């Protein structure tokens, strides 16, 4: 089944994008709260395999409160196989990430043809002077140590975009989002040339063009397991990311197939009206 970490792409995961972040997630970076809908299709598949088609939709939402970023990520994907069978996979992921990037509450569920087959819930925290930790309440016996360079999704995204604005070309860090039972992953980000995010986009009435007027870069993101000495990525993403956190185009590349996620709808979400006593807008 498709799995993507929730960095800039929001996957996964958001895709999508903590400890040592140099940019504040409290608004300095200019990330814009929004909801977006992507059409998912199978763009290529190696011959000889059982997979015939993948199609569906992915919904992604970034919402800001006075104390946190909240993420709502849902997808429904239909897998079709050469023997005539099919699986409809519904995935739901929700997260609460504090604005200072130090705390993450997460919840993830996956269903196959209406039957729950995976569920994860828990809390993770980071400490700048020591390793962090993640503890799951579902399942209750699962814990991970988080390296000091670990980022949670929103801070990871924020850091990537800050480095793109500075003209940097490479960024490496550990990422944890709680979307599965694999723990943190090592993530390599290659930041490419500036591009026009409208170039390959089919504009419809459901797309707010004001959200697509920020500078954008092509990027490739590669994900590696933390515990293994693997030289080959588990999967990679090619995407177009705007400075405001919007992603207009995504290809997720696995060993045997590649899926495409095309933006078909996007709308801004209101910023919160926060009090002077709130941490909103404060630098960590």
Order of alpha helices (4+ residues) and beta strands (2+ residues): beta-beta-beta-beta-beta-beta-beta-beta-beta-alpha-beta-beta-beta-beta-beta-beta
